[in-house]
């Protein structure tokens, strides 16, 4: 994948249709399977941060924000959950339930993680280090941000 093209995305004009499900490498073995993840190979960006969500209480959601620059790959390492993605015009719900499938969310997409199964683990790989200035945490501000790109 061309990393220069990847990072030239105008986050004010991105749509949910620019996000994609990635099939990650899966090495099967009778003793258990493994999915190796590598920068710019199985993951279409340089990984600068990794974190995971776990012990999410029933009925709770995570996310509820967008990023201006950051790319994410979200994987259900265990269990399942839904990811609602929203570009200000279109919404899609993607169910993640396999550790070899990841959802690549590009900049400028609102995301909410919902419907966590008991014991689920959400693995997130991010293209940037944590930067609070990259977040849009208010949905009304997100809509204004996206409207600036439609002019």
TACORVEN-V627957 format. One record per backbone hydrogen bond with DSSP energy under -1.0 kcal/mol. CO is the residue of the C=O (numbers start at 1). NH is the residue of the N-H. E is the energy in kcal/mol with one decimal. If there is no record, write none. Layout:
co-><CO CO>
nh-><NH NH>
e-><E E>
This chain:
co-><2 3 5 10 15 16 20 22 27 29 34 38 38 45 49 51 53 57 62 65 66 67 71 72 73 74 75 75 78 80 81 82 83 84 85 86 90 92 94 96 98 100 102 103 104 105 110 111 111 112 113 114 117 121 121 122 123 124 125 126 126 131 132 134 136 138 139 140 141 142 143 144>
nh-><6 7 8 13 18 19 104 102 34 32 27 41 43 40 126 124 122 60 113 111 136 108 127 105 125 103 77 123 121 117 96 114 94 112 92 110 87 85 83 81 101 24 22 74 20 72 86 64 65 84 62 82 120 77 78 53 75 51 73 48 49 134 135 68 66 142 143 144 145 146 147 148>
e-><-2.0 -1.7 -1.4 -2.1 -1.9 -1.1 -3.3 -2.4 -1.9 -2.3 -3.1 -1.7 -2.1 -1.1 -3.1 -3.1 -2.4 -2.1 -2.9 -2.3 -2.3 -3.4 -2.1 -2.7 -2.4 -2.7 -1.4 -3.0 -2.4 -2.8 -2.8 -2.7 -2.5 -1.9 -2.4 -2.8 -2.2 -2.9 -2.9 -1.8 -1.6 -3.1 -3.5 -2.4 -1.5 -2.3 -2.0 -2.5 -1.4 -3.1 -2.3 -3.1 -1.9 -1.4 -1.5 -2.6 -2.8 -2.2 -2.3 -2.8 -1.5 -2.2 -1.4 -2.0 -1.9 -2.0 -2.3 -2.0 -2.6 -2.6 -2.2 -1.5>
